[in-house]
């Protein structure tokens, strides 16, 4: 016990700082590395994403226990969640909220019977980049020109406390089309902006153009 007291006396400020920082990251805000391209072009590999963990719930630190709901996820929000179905932490965009009916036909979304608006911004040999208008939130998506089962699903009615989430890289994302609807209890928070981005193909050097980049501004 004497050595513990000595460690505490000699490092009290550092220990308190680490404890407070841990609580802050658990309950207030945190940052997550994005290792895949499932959210391209909005989020690219190597981005470190700032996440507001109080956006939807005030939680007991180091747990998923909600003390109070602060808001509800909205269509267009980018959410971070611990998926039990995928056994992984994921980041996707909310497409459907409770009460919505969502259909996907040829990579075009239909929400509550209304087809979303799309504008073509880039047309390459194998894929296209489009601006999708989802409940007033405009954002870029990538779609493949090669037909696949990922480009269609029948109408889905979203039940209470469940959300339909998809990646912006529509043909290369293991989202609600694979893992099913996202329970509200799995949400960790709302992704807000890029803190820093490291280029894996350029010796992990920071990408200057992505420093503090707002995720809700369409490219």
Backbone as CSV, one residue per row, in Angstrom:
resi,resn,N_x,N_y,N_z,CA_x,CA_y,CA_z,C_x,C_y,C_z
1,UNK,0.819,-1.217,0.000,0.000,0.000,0.000,0.850,1.264,0.000
2,UNK,2.023,1.177,0.645,2.890,2.347,0.704,3.317,2.807,-0.678
3,UNK,3.600,1.832,-1.546,4.041,2.209,-2.888,2.904,2.843,-3.695
4,UNK,1.672,2.407,-3.415,0.529,3.024,-4.096,0.354,4.482,-3.670
5,UNK,0.503,4.721,-2.356,0.410,6.088,-1.862,1.509,6.964,-2.440
6,UNK,2.681,6.380,-2.584,3.806,7.136,-3.148,3.555,7.488,-4.611
7,UNK,3.044,6.497,-5.342,2.719,6.748,-6.755,1.659,7.843,-6.863
8,UNK,0.631,7.777,-6.005,-0.435,8.766,-6.019,0.102,10.167,-5.723
9,UNK,0.931,10.307,-4.691,1.473,11.610,-4.313,2.365,12.192,-5.398
10,UNK,3.144,11.332,-6.038,4.099,11.800,-7.047,3.453,12.069,-8.407
11,UNK,2.284,11.447,-8.649,1.673,11.550,-9.988,0.192,11.931,-9.916
12,UNK,-0.197,12.606,-8.843,-1.611,12.891,-8.627,-2.227,13.687,-9.781
13,UNK,-1.558,14.705,-10.258,-2.100,15.535,-11.337,-2.275,14.727,-12.614
14,UNK,-1.275,13.919,-12.940,-1.338,13.101,-14.148,-2.467,12.072,-14.049
15,UNK,-2.599,11.434,-12.897,-3.640,10.421,-12.707,-5.025,11.047,-12.828
16,UNK,-5.218,12.219,-12.202,-6.504,12.912,-12.297,-6.818,13.304,-13.737
17,UNK,-5.796,13.784,-14.446,-5.989,14.162,-15.847,-6.416,12.959,-16.687
18,UNK,-5.737,11.821,-16.490,-6.068,10.610,-17.253,-7.491,10.155,-16.943
19,UNK,-7.870,10.204,-15.663,-9.217,9.786,-15.273,-10.275,10.693,-15.882
20,UNK,-10.053,12.008,-15.801,-11.017,12.962,-16.348,-11.109,12.841,-17.865
21,UNK,-9.970,12.640,-18.523,-9.964,12.475,-19.965,-10.699,11.204,-20.379
22,UNK,-10.535,10.142,-19.604,-11.222,8.886,-19.900,-12.737,9.050,-19.782
23,UNK,-13.176,9.749,-18.727,-14.612,10.007,-18.551,-15.125,10.872,-19.692
24,UNK,-14.347,11.896,-20.069,-14.743,12.786,-21.165,-14.920,12.003,-22.457
25,UNK,-13.967,11.145,-22.784,-14.041,10.382,-24.029,-15.167,9.357,-23.987
26,UNK,-15.490,8.877,-22.813,-16.538,7.874,-22.693,-17.931,8.474,-22.796
27,UNK,-18.134,9.672,-22.235,-19.488,10.205,-22.103,-19.754,11.504,-22.853
28,UNK,-18.716,12.228,-23.259,-18.925,13.552,-23.850,-18.552,13.586,-25.333
29,UNK,-17.313,13.305,-25.656,-16.861,13.336,-27.044,-15.659,12.407,-27.192
30,UNK,-15.518,11.847,-28.386,-14.406,10.943,-28.645,-14.026,11.042,-30.111
31,UNK,-12.933,10.418,-30.480,-12.515,10.382,-31.876,-12.237,8.937,-32.271
32,UNK,-12.587,8.630,-33.524,-12.459,7.266,-34.019,-11.740,7.270,-35.356
33,UNK,-10.896,6.283,-35.530,-10.215,6.106,-36.805,-11.123,5.339,-37.757
34,UNK,-11.139,5.747,-39.020,-11.926,5.055,-40.039,-10.970,4.257,-40.923
35,UNK,-11.013,2.912,-40.828,-10.045,2.088,-41.551,-10.499,1.640,-42.936
36,UNK,-11.774,1.844,-43.280,-12.290,1.345,-44.557,-12.885,2.483,-45.384
37,UNK,-13.253,2.151,-46.627,-13.803,3.145,-47.534,-15.311,3.089,-47.665
38,UNK,-16.015,2.526,-46.686,-17.464,2.343,-46.806,-18.241,3.658,-46.801
39,UNK,-17.603,4.751,-46.333,-18.278,6.046,-46.316,-17.689,7.022,-47.342
40,UNK,-16.870,6.515,-48.260,-16.370,7.374,-49.335,-17.541,7.916,-50.156
41,UNK,-17.465,9.158,-50.633,-16.344,10.098,-50.514,-16.437,11.036,-49.309
42,UNK,-17.473,10.882,-48.467,-17.635,11.772,-47.312,-16.506,11.583,-46.309
43,UNK,-16.206,10.322,-46.016,-15.146,9.976,-45.078,-14.181,9.044,-45.806
44,UNK,-12.889,9.317,-45.712,-11.897,8.503,-46.411,-11.040,7.744,-45.403
45,UNK,-10.392,6.696,-45.887,-9.536,5.891,-45.030,-8.450,6.767,-44.400
46,UNK,-8.290,6.631,-43.091,-7.287,7.414,-42.381,-7.850,8.617,-41.653
47,UNK,-9.134,8.940,-41.884,-9.760,10.043,-41.144,-9.908,9.682,-39.674
48,UNK,-9.659,10.654,-38.795,-9.995,10.533,-37.377,-11.206,11.419,-37.145
49,UNK,-12.313,10.813,-36.753,-13.600,11.493,-36.720,-13.978,11.888,-35.297
50,UNK,-14.292,13.185,-35.112,-14.799,13.671,-33.833,-16.271,13.296,-33.715
51,UNK,-16.627,12.657,-32.602,-17.992,12.192,-32.381,-18.562,12.812,-31.119
52,UNK,-19.736,13.431,-31.263,-20.455,14.009,-30.131,-21.242,12.889,-29.447
53,UNK,-20.791,12.461,-28.278,-21.424,11.340,-27.580,-22.616,11.768,-26.731
54,UNK,-22.881,13.084,-26.682,-24.066,13.577,-25.987,-25.144,14.020,-26.966
55,UNK,-24.952,13.734,-28.252,-25.895,14.192,-29.267,-27.277,13.590,-29.077
56,UNK,-27.328,12.324,-28.644,-28.607,11.625,-28.526,-28.931,11.185,-27.101
57,UNK,-27.906,11.008,-26.270,-28.123,10.504,-24.911,-27.096,11.067,-23.946
58,UNK,-27.524,11.240,-22.705,-26.603,11.451,-21.597,-26.443,10.089,-20.932
59,UNK,-25.225,9.528,-20.995,-25.017,8.151,-20.553,-24.099,8.070,-19.337
60,UNK,-24.266,6.969,-18.613,-23.322,6.637,-17.550,-21.978,6.355,-18.214
61,UNK,-20.891,7.003,-17.762,-19.590,6.764,-18.388,-19.221,5.279,-18.415
62,UNK,-18.579,4.870,-19.488,-18.091,3.510,-19.694,-19.222,2.491,-19.802
63,UNK,-20.386,2.954,-20.262,-21.522,2.041,-20.405,-22.440,2.543,-21.507
64,UNK,-23.446,1.727,-21.848,-24.488,2.124,-22.795,-25.774,2.508,-22.052
65,UNK,-25.685,2.689,-20.750,-26.865,3.027,-19.952,-27.217,4.501,-20.141
66,UNK,-28.410,4.762,-20.680,-28.851,6.127,-20.937,-29.567,6.688,-19.711
67,UNK,-29.110,7.851,-19.251,-29.766,8.543,-18.154,-30.880,9.452,-18.673
68,UNK,-30.678,9.960,-19.895,-31.650,10.873,-20.474,-31.398,10.985,-21.974
69,UNK,-32.472,10.985,-22.741,-32.350,11.215,-24.179,-32.258,12.720,-24.429
70,UNK,-31.239,13.132,-25.178,-31.053,14.548,-25.475,-31.617,14.938,-26.835
71,UNK,-31.721,13.971,-27.741,-32.275,14.224,-29.068,-32.479,12.883,-29.757
72,UNK,-33.084,12.915,-30.946,-33.280,11.702,-31.720,-32.510,11.802,-33.029
73,UNK,-31.918,10.703,-33.481,-31.227,10.724,-34.779,-32.177,11.130,-35.898
74,UNK,-31.651,11.874,-36.853,-32.442,12.336,-37.987,-31.853,11.805,-39.289
75,UNK,-32.687,11.715,-40.304,-32.211,11.293,-41.616,-31.084,12.223,-42.060
76,UNK,-29.993,11.637,-42.498,-28.825,12.408,-42.906,-27.733,12.453,-41.872
77,UNK,-28.059,12.172,-40.601,-27.028,12.126,-39.557,-26.030,11.004,-39.839
78,UNK,-24.775,11.253,-39.517,-23.749,10.208,-39.577,-23.544,9.709,-38.150
79,UNK,-23.818,8.433,-37.935,-23.802,7.881,-36.582,-22.650,6.897,-36.403
80,UNK,-22.161,6.832,-35.181,-21.194,5.814,-34.770,-21.918,4.890,-33.804
81,UNK,-21.797,3.582,-34.020,-22.511,2.644,-33.165,-21.731,1.339,-33.022
82,UNK,-21.946,0.691,-31.882,-21.369,-0.632,-31.615,-22.364,-1.682,-32.094
83,UNK,-22.092,-2.271,-33.254,-23.027,-3.214,-33.842,-22.800,-4.626,-33.302
84,UNK,-23.813,-5.168,-32.639,-23.729,-6.551,-32.187,-23.775,-7.507,-33.367
85,UNK,-24.555,-7.165,-34.392,-24.679,-8.031,-35.565,-23.357,-8.152,-36.304
86,UNK,-22.616,-7.048,-36.400,-21.325,-7.053,-37.088,-20.172,-7.342,-36.151
87,UNK,-20.445,-7.306,-34.833,-19.403,-7.476,-33.826,-18.263,-6.485,-34.065
88,UNK,-18.675,-5.227,-34.329,-17.677,-4.215,-34.657,-18.278,-2.829,-34.446
89,UNK,-17.420,-1.842,-34.326,-17.861,-0.451,-34.266,-17.944,0.081,-35.690
90,UNK,-19.094,0.663,-36.033,-19.330,1.097,-37.407,-19.715,2.570,-37.455
91,UNK,-19.526,3.153,-38.624,-19.954,4.527,-38.874,-20.717,4.539,-40.192
92,UNK,-21.973,4.983,-40.146,-22.854,4.972,-41.311,-23.751,6.204,-41.263
93,UNK,-24.536,6.383,-42.337,-25.476,7.500,-42.408,-26.900,6.998,-42.166
94,UNK,-27.653,7.733,-41.353,-29.053,7.385,-41.109,-29.858,7.700,-42.365
95,UNK,-30.551,6.693,-42.871,-31.398,6.847,-44.046,-32.870,6.862,-43.653
96,UNK,-33.258,5.936,-42.755,-34.641,5.839,-42.327,-34.766,5.895,-40.822
97,UNK,-35.737,6.657,-40.330,-36.001,6.783,-38.895,-37.335,6.112,-38.588
98,UNK,-37.654,5.895,-37.303,-38.907,5.211,-36.961,-40.133,5.819,-37.646
99,UNK,-40.927,4.941,-38.251,-42.120,5.378,-38.966,-41.936,5.514,-40.462
100,UNK,-40.685,5.605,-40.926,-40.399,5.722,-42.360,-40.584,4.385,-43.071
101,UNK,-40.904,4.464,-44.350,-40.869,3.309,-45.249,-39.817,3.597,-46.308
102,UNK,-38.817,2.734,-46.410,-37.664,2.985,-47.283,-37.518,1.858,-48.296
103,UNK,-37.280,2.227,-49.550,-37.045,1.290,-50.634,-35.797,1.726,-51.395
104,UNK,-35.052,0.750,-51.934,-33.907,1.053,-52.794,-34.128,0.372,-54.143
105,UNK,-34.110,1.173,-55.214,-34.308,0.658,-56.567,-33.197,1.207,-57.460
106,UNK,-32.372,0.310,-57.993,-31.257,0.721,-58.858,-30.393,1.781,-58.185
107,UNK,-30.105,1.571,-56.899,-29.247,2.466,-56.118,-29.862,3.848,-55.896
108,UNK,-31.172,3.980,-56.124,-31.875,5.232,-55.822,-32.854,4.966,-54.691
109,UNK,-32.826,5.833,-53.691,-33.687,5.660,-52.526,-35.071,6.267,-52.748
110,UNK,-36.060,5.590,-52.191,-37.432,6.090,-52.142,-37.853,6.052,-50.677
111,UNK,-38.144,7.218,-50.114,-38.508,7.331,-48.696,-39.941,7.832,-48.590
112,UNK,-40.771,7.018,-47.952,-42.192,7.353,-47.781,-42.867,7.658,-49.116
113,UNK,-42.504,6.853,-50.111,-43.130,6.962,-51.425,-42.571,8.042,-52.322
114,UNK,-41.603,8.811,-51.841,-41.028,9.893,-52.629,-39.575,9.586,-52.979
115,UNK,-39.270,9.594,-54.285,-37.900,9.350,-54.735,-37.016,10.546,-54.395
116,UNK,-35.817,10.274,-53.886,-34.891,11.355,-53.565,-34.335,11.977,-54.844
117,UNK,-33.864,13.214,-54.715,-33.247,13.915,-55.843,-31.756,13.588,-55.891
118,UNK,-31.246,13.389,-57.122,-29.836,13.085,-57.321,-29.272,13.972,-58.417
119,UNK,-28.019,14.393,-58.233,-27.321,15.183,-59.246,-25.962,14.547,-59.507
120,UNK,-25.676,14.253,-60.763,-24.415,13.621,-61.137,-23.287,14.645,-61.097
121,UNK,-22.186,14.302,-60.397,-21.035,15.212,-60.333,-19.775,14.616,-60.953
122,UNK,-19.711,13.292,-61.057,-18.525,12.649,-61.632,-18.938,11.310,-62.232
123,UNK,-18.512,11.056,-63.456,-18.892,9.838,-64.166,-17.635,9.160,-64.696
124,UNK,-17.242,8.077,-64.020,-16.051,7.334,-64.428,-16.459,6.017,-65.062
125,UNK,-15.476,5.266,-65.500,-15.752,4.036,-66.228,-16.501,3.019,-65.376
126,UNK,-16.151,2.916,-64.085,-16.739,1.880,-63.238,-17.706,2.414,-62.194
127,UNK,-17.646,3.715,-61.893,-18.520,4.244,-60.847,-18.893,5.689,-61.107
128,UNK,-19.944,6.115,-60.423,-20.398,7.491,-60.505,-20.415,8.106,-59.111
129,UNK,-20.239,9.420,-59.067,-20.420,10.177,-57.829,-21.639,11.075,-58.010
130,UNK,-22.567,10.984,-57.056,-23.806,11.737,-57.106,-23.977,12.546,-55.829
131,UNK,-24.699,13.653,-55.938,-25.136,14.375,-54.750,-26.563,13.926,-54.452
132,UNK,-26.752,13.359,-53.270,-28.048,12.858,-52.833,-28.662,13.851,-51.860
133,UNK,-29.930,14.160,-52.074,-30.642,15.080,-51.167,-31.555,14.253,-50.272
134,UNK,-31.145,14.085,-49.024,-31.869,13.263,-48.060,-32.440,14.157,-46.967
135,UNK,-33.725,14.414,-47.037,-34.404,15.263,-46.043,-33.703,16.603,-45.882
136,UNK,-33.228,17.164,-47.002,-32.567,18.454,-46.982,-31.071,18.393,-46.717
137,UNK,-30.551,17.218,-46.387,-29.114,17.040,-46.167,-28.495,16.558,-47.473
138,UNK,-27.713,17.419,-48.106,-27.068,17.056,-49.363,-25.682,16.508,-49.092
139,UNK,-25.389,15.358,-49.684,-24.105,14.710,-49.467,-23.758,13.869,-50.685
140,UNK,-22.476,13.624,-50.863,-22.010,12.852,-52.007,-22.070,11.357,-51.702
141,UNK,-22.427,10.578,-52.721,-22.384,9.122,-52.622,-21.668,8.575,-53.847
142,UNK,-21.147,7.370,-53.708,-20.533,6.665,-54.833,-21.353,5.421,-55.138
143,UNK,-21.627,5.198,-56.424,-22.343,3.996,-56.824,-21.593,3.319,-57.964
144,UNK,-21.693,1.994,-57.998,-21.027,1.207,-59.030,-21.933,1.063,-60.249
145,UNK,-21.323,0.987,-61.415,-22.078,0.743,-62.646,-22.318,-0.743,-62.883
146,UNK,-21.686,-1.574,-62.080,-21.875,-3.011,-62.199,-23.078,-3.438,-61.369
147,UNK,-24.105,-4.049,-61.957,-25.298,-4.448,-61.208,-24.965,-5.445,-60.093
148,UNK,-25.655,-5.290,-58.954,-25.472,-6.221,-57.844,-26.723,-6.222,-56.974
149,UNK,-26.802,-7.222,-56.081,-27.957,-7.325,-55.185,-27.977,-6.193,-54.174
150,UNK,-26.835,-5.501,-53.975,-26.775,-4.399,-53.014,-27.555,-3.180,-53.501
151,UNK,-27.930,-3.153,-54.771,-28.540,-1.970,-55.363,-30.066,-1.957,-55.258
152,UNK,-30.633,-2.966,-54.591,-32.088,-3.058,-54.472,-32.462,-3.613,-53.098
153,UNK,-33.551,-3.149,-52.539,-34.241,-3.877,-51.471,-35.703,-3.453,-51.441
154,UNK,-36.544,-4.378,-51.018,-37.987,-4.147,-50.967,-38.322,-3.148,-49.860
155,UNK,-39.529,-2.581,-49.882,-39.916,-1.603,-48.856,-39.738,-2.136,-47.435
156,UNK,-39.116,-1.314,-46.593,-38.887,-1.650,-45.187,-39.548,-0.575,-44.330
157,UNK,-40.397,-0.994,-43.404,-41.016,-0.062,-42.459,-40.171,-0.057,-41.185
158,UNK,-39.708,1.119,-40.781,-38.785,1.231,-39.650,-39.581,1.288,-38.344
159,UNK,-39.381,0.317,-37.446,-40.113,0.321,-36.173,-39.496,1.292,-35.152
160,UNK,-40.151,1.415,-34.025,-39.695,2.304,-32.965,-38.292,1.930,-32.493
161,UNK,-37.486,2.970,-32.250,-36.121,2.814,-31.718,-35.224,1.976,-32.617
162,UNK,-35.490,1.980,-33.914,-34.639,1.306,-34.887,-34.346,2.288,-36.019
163,UNK,-33.213,2.075,-36.698,-32.801,2.980,-37.762,-32.212,2.183,-38.923
164,UNK,-32.503,2.653,-40.137,-31.885,2.079,-41.316,-30.693,2.948,-41.670
165,UNK,-29.510,2.350,-41.686,-28.276,3.097,-41.936,-27.527,2.492,-43.115
166,UNK,-26.929,3.363,-43.917,-26.180,2.913,-45.086,-24.885,3.705,-45.204
167,UNK,-23.901,3.105,-45.872,-22.669,3.815,-46.170,-22.845,4.659,-47.411
168,UNK,-22.076,5.735,-47.525,-22.140,6.580,-48.717,-21.491,5.915,-49.925
169,UNK,-20.623,4.961,-49.695,-20.045,4.147,-50.772,-20.977,2.945,-50.948
170,UNK,-22.079,3.168,-51.646,-23.243,2.315,-51.576,-23.010,0.852,-51.933
171,UNK,-22.123,0.572,-52.865,-21.920,-0.819,-53.283,-20.806,-1.511,-52.504
172,UNK,-20.204,-0.800,-51.571,-19.077,-1.370,-50.813,-19.230,-1.022,-49.330
173,UNK,-20.394,-1.330,-48.778,-20.663,-1.020,-47.382,-21.511,-2.115,-46.753
174,UNK,-21.008,-2.693,-45.666,-21.779,-3.687,-44.898,-22.644,-2.924,-43.898
175,UNK,-23.831,-2.530,-44.336,-24.712,-1.686,-43.543,-26.021,-2.409,-43.269
176,UNK,-27.131,-1.678,-43.168,-28.412,-2.310,-42.823,-28.855,-3.340,-43.848
177,UNK,-28.319,-3.280,-45.060,-28.621,-4.303,-46.055,-27.989,-5.634,-45.703
178,UNK,-26.992,-5.591,-44.825,-26.263,-6.807,-44.423,-26.534,-7.152,-42.959
179,UNK,-26.446,-6.163,-42.085,-26.547,-6.423,-40.642,-27.938,-6.151,-40.078
180,UNK,-28.851,-5.635,-40.905,-30.181,-5.324,-40.426,-30.268,-3.917,-39.844
181,UNK,-31.435,-3.581,-39.315,-31.650,-2.263,-38.737,-30.799,-2.065,-37.483
182,UNK,-30.486,-0.803,-37.202,-29.616,-0.456,-36.072,-30.473,-0.091,-34.865
183,UNK,-30.357,-0.825,-33.750,-31.105,-0.454,-32.533,-30.561,0.840,-31.937
184,UNK,-31.445,1.650,-31.413,-31.017,2.907,-30.817,-30.047,2.682,-29.660
185,UNK,-30.202,1.588,-28.954,-29.356,1.304,-27.796,-27.893,1.096,-28.178
186,UNK,-27.614,0.853,-29.469,-26.235,0.635,-29.906,-25.518,1.929,-30.278
187,UNK,-26.249,3.036,-30.350,-25.649,4.296,-30.783,-24.635,4.811,-29.771
188,UNK,-23.508,5.291,-30.287,-22.492,5.925,-29.451,-22.521,7.444,-29.588
189,UNK,-22.963,7.931,-30.738,-23.018,9.368,-30.916,-23.095,9.755,-32.374
190,UNK,-23.026,11.063,-32.608,-23.105,11.629,-33.951,-21.738,12.109,-34.399
191,UNK,-21.289,11.628,-35.554,-20.019,12.080,-36.109,-20.170,13.512,-36.604
192,UNK,-19.210,14.369,-36.269,-19.344,15.797,-36.567,-18.371,16.268,-37.648
193,UNK,-17.082,15.997,-37.434,-16.088,16.504,-38.374,-14.814,15.666,-38.308
194,UNK,-13.945,15.850,-39.287,-12.629,15.205,-39.291,-11.691,16.029,-38.416
195,UNK,-11.036,15.373,-37.472,-10.025,16.081,-36.673,-8.725,16.166,-37.460
196,UNK,-8.265,15.019,-37.897,-7.054,14.935,-38.710,-7.185,13.708,-39.588
197,UNK,-6.516,13.719,-40.729,-6.566,12.586,-41.651,-5.150,12.231,-42.079
198,UNK,-4.808,10.943,-41.947,-3.478,10.464,-42.308,-3.553,9.674,-43.608
199,UNK,-2.684,10.013,-44.536,-2.682,9.379,-45.853,-1.852,8.101,-45.805
200,UNK,-2.530,6.956,-45.828,-1.840,5.672,-45.740,-0.919,5.427,-46.935
201,UNK,-1.207,6.076,-48.056,-0.403,5.861,-49.268,0.739,6.855,-49.398
202,UNK,0.879,7.745,-48.423,1.935,8.758,-48.483,2.616,8.877,-47.124
203,UNK,3.112,7.732,-46.649,3.885,7.673,-45.407,3.120,8.216,-44.199
204,UNK,1.794,8.076,-44.211,0.939,8.514,-43.111,1.027,10.017,-42.842
205,UNK,1.376,10.776,-43.869,1.425,12.229,-43.703,0.004,12.791,-43.611
206,UNK,-0.184,13.854,-42.832,-1.529,14.444,-42.704,-2.006,15.047,-44.021
207,UNK,-3.307,14.896,-44.271,-3.928,15.546,-45.428,-4.386,16.936,-44.983
208,UNK,-3.719,17.977,-45.436,-4.012,19.337,-44.986,-5.442,19.750,-45.318
209,UNK,-5.945,19.298,-46.470,-7.270,19.740,-46.905,-8.403,19.142,-46.070
210,UNK,-8.087,18.112,-45.255,-9.129,17.477,-44.456,-9.054,17.851,-42.976
211,UNK,-8.136,18.721,-42.620,-8.010,19.164,-41.241,-9.279,19.906,-40.814
212,UNK,-9.956,19.386,-39.765,-11.185,19.965,-39.222,-12.296,20.088,-40.273
213,UNK,-12.291,19.177,-41.232,-13.285,19.179,-42.310,-14.679,18.826,-41.760
214,UNK,-15.672,19.663,-42.077,-17.065,19.450,-41.658,-17.673,18.344,-42.507
215,UNK,-18.214,17.299,-41.853,-18.762,16.151,-42.583,-20.110,16.451,-43.229
216,UNK,-20.700,17.589,-42.921,-22.040,17.895,-43.443,-22.011,18.942,-44.545
217,UNK,-20.840,19.159,-45.131,-20.718,19.997,-46.305,-20.434,19.089,-47.491
218,UNK,-21.337,19.025,-48.446,-21.172,18.141,-49.602,-19.950,18.574,-50.410
219,UNK,-19.099,17.596,-50.833,-17.925,17.945,-51.646,-18.338,18.624,-52.940
